[in-house]
Amino acid sequence: MRLTAYEKDVQREIDKWQRADASLLAQAFSFVMKPVDWVVERTVPPDVVDQAGAAVEQFLSLLNDASEWTYDSDDVLNAARKRGLDVESIADLRNQPLDDLDAIAKGYVTENAILAAVEGGGTGLGGAFLIAADIPLLFTINLRVIQQIGAVYGFSMQGPAYRPLVLSIFNVASSNETQARHLALREITVAASAFANDLEYRGRVSGTFNSQNRHLPREIAKNLVGRKVLQAVPIAGAAVGAGINYWFTSEAATAAFMLFRALYLERKERL
């Protein structure tokens, strides 16, 4: 199906995002955190990162299995109806004008970044004692925004089948590297083919979830562990926690925004 002028502009925006360097927010945050990253690389044992990676994988697995309660699809549908879109289900949104869907999705980006900052600031007040509570809360917020934005474009990211795609978005958020964006867009291509042909999405590589994505939880953990170290400082950790959570959620929401727009467009082109 032929794309509109607006959709072609969005396609060029996605291509530019894929090739671009890290965002200004990510660059500024990385610059500030460089001394901490240097110390952590030399002081945190590899087995700690391995343990963190296992915890990340477990959190993502549990959260995605519990996806029914992380967001309310009726909220997305009501937001669409307020813009005059005639929809009865999330899947109906796949055929709505992209500019309307973009406007809805942008609201979820800002809303969840602020929510994550407030949560990080609150848990940061407790220093190391509350870091264990912060990680699952942060991941819950980020899974929620990924699912909300996916739903806006007509794709309900509920259930274990979507773990490869969800993990790809988390990896883009934590690393903000061109290679991560490239791999995530490859996953989008597989998903678009499945949706366009009314097939079940199974992920890009055959095999189990663990074999497909074994390295991703560890990479996500490696990119977050160092940035959480300063959060262990009582009181000062509040500012660190708020900043880290705002950065991470902004990156995850932006990645979801770009990738689900790409999924919308690629599915349309394949129809």
N, C-alpha and C positions, 0 to 999 in steps of 0.2 A: 504494500500500500504506500502511496506517495506521501512524503512528508510536507508539512506546511512550511512557510517561510520562517515562522517562529521556531518550529521544531528543528529546522536546519541550523538556525543560530545556536540553539541549545546543544545540538550535536557538536558544533565547532567549539563551544564552551567546554564540553566534556573532554574533547580531544586535547584542548589546551591544558585542562586540569590534569589529565593523565601524564603529560610530558613536563609539567611545571615543577619547579623546586618547591620545597616546603612553604606553607603559608607564612605570612609575616608573623602571625601569632606563634606558630610553631618555631620559627627561626629565633624570635626573641626569647621564647621560653627555653629553647635548647642552649642559647648563649648564656643565660642566667644559670642554668643547671650544669654547665660543663664541668666546673670544679667538683660538684657532687658526683657526676658520672665518673670522673677520673678516679676519685677516691673509691667509689663502689666497685669499679672494675678490678681494683687491686686489693680490695679487702673482703668482698663478699664471695665466699666459696662457690664454685660451680654447682655443688649439690643443693645450695640454697636456692639458686635460680631454677634448678630442676624441680625442687619441691614447690616453688612458686608456680612453675609452669603446670604441674599436676593439679595444683589448687585452682588455677585459672581454668583449666579444662573441665574440672569437676563443677565449678561454678557455672560455666557456660552451659554445660550439659543439663544441670539441674534447672537453671533458669529457663532454658529453651523448652524443656519438658513441661515447665509450669507456665508456659506462655499465655495460657488462657486468662490469667489474672494480671498480666503485666500492663495490658492496655485494654480499653473498651472500644470495640469497632464501631459502636453506635456514635461515639464522639466524633470519629472521622466522618461518618456518613452525615451526621447533623451539620458539621462544618461545610461539607460539600453542598448540602441542601440550602444552607444560608447563602451560598453563592449562586443559587438558582440551578444547580445541577440535578437532573432527574435520575436518582440512583436508588436502588433497593438493596443492593449488596455491594461488598467490597469489590468483587470482580467487575461490576458495572463501571467502576471508575477507570478501568483500562481504556475505555472508549470515550472519555471526556476530554475536553480541550486541555492541552498541556499547560497553557498559561494560567488557567484556573487552578490546576493541581499544584503548580509551583507556588502560588500565593498561599495555599493552605499549608504546604510542607514547610515553608519558611517560618511560619509561626511556631511549629514544633521544635525547630532548631533552637530558637532563642529561649523558649520556655524551658526546655530540658537542660540547657547549658546553665541557666540561672539556678535551677533546682539542684543540679549537681554541685554548684559552687556553694550553695547554702548548706548542703549536706556535708561537703568536705570541710567547710569552716566549722561546723558543729562538732564533727568527730575529731577534727584537729585540735580542739580545745583540750581533749583528753590525752594528747601525746600518744606514746606507743600503745597505751592501754586500749585505745579505740581504733587503731589501724585495722585490726582484724574485722571490726564491724564495718569499716569504711569500704573495703574492697568489694564485698558482695552487694552493698548498697549502690556503689558506683556502677557496677556491672548491671544491676537491675535497671537503673535509670537509663543506661546506654542501650540495653536490649529493648527497653520500652520505646526509646526514640527511633531505633532501627525499625521496629515493628510498626510504629505509627507512620513513619515516612513511607515504608513499603506499602502499607494499606492505602495511603493517599493516592498512590499510583495504580492501585488495583491488585496488589499482590500481598496476600495474607501470609506473613512469615511465622506461622504457628506450627510447631511440631518438630521432631528431630530431623526430618528430611532436609530442613533448611540450615542445619548447623554449618556446612561448608561455606555457604554464602554469608552467614552471620559472622563466622570466624574471620573471613576475608575482610569484612568491614572493620572489625576490631583490630586486625593487623595493620590496615591502612592508618587507622587512628593512632596507634601506638608508635608506629615507625615513621609515617608520612614520607615514605620513600617511593620513588617512581616505580621500582620493581613491584612493590606491594600493590600499587594502583593498577599496574599492568595485569598482575595475576588476578586481582579482583574482577577486572573487566572481562578476563577470559572466563571466569565463573559466571558472569552475567550472560555471556554468549550462550553457554550451555543452558542456563535457565530460560533465556528467550526462546531458544529452539524448542524446549519442552512446552512452554506455555503456548507458543504459536501453533503447535501441532496437537494440543490437548493431551500431552503426555505427562507422566509423573516425573518431576524433577528429582534427580538422584545425585547431583554433584558431578564435577568434571572428571574425576578419576574413579575407576571402578574399585571396589573393595570396601572395607569397613571405614567408619568415620575416623577411627584412630589412625589407620594407615594413610588415609587421605591427608590428614591435617596434623600429623604428629609433631611437626616443627612449629606450628603456629602458636599454640599456647605458650611454649617456651619463649618464643620471640616476643610475644605480648608481655609476658612476665618480666623478661630482661629489660624491656623498655620502660616498665613501670616501677620496678623494685627500687632503682636508684632515686627516682623522683619522689618516692614515698619516704625516704630516709629522714629528711628534714622535718617531716610531719610528726616525728617522734618527739620533737622538742615541745614541751608543754607551752601553751599560750601562743608562741610564735608559730606553732604547727597549724593554728587555725588559718592564718594567711596562706601558708604553704598548701594546706589541704584544699582550700577554696580555689587557689590558682591552678593546682594540678587537675582538680576535677573539672573546672571550667575549660581548661585547655583540652583535656582528653575528650570530654563530651562534645565540645565544639567540633573537634576533628572527626569524631565518629558520626555526628549528625551531618556534617558537610559531606563526608564520604558516602553516607547513605543517600543523601540528596542527589549527588552526582550519579551514583550507581543505579538507583531506582529510576532515575530519568533515562539513563542508558538502557535499562531493561524495557521501559515503556516504549522507547523509540525503536529498539532492535526487534521487539516483538511485532510492532506495527509494520516495520519494513518486511517482515517475513510472512505477513498475512497475504 
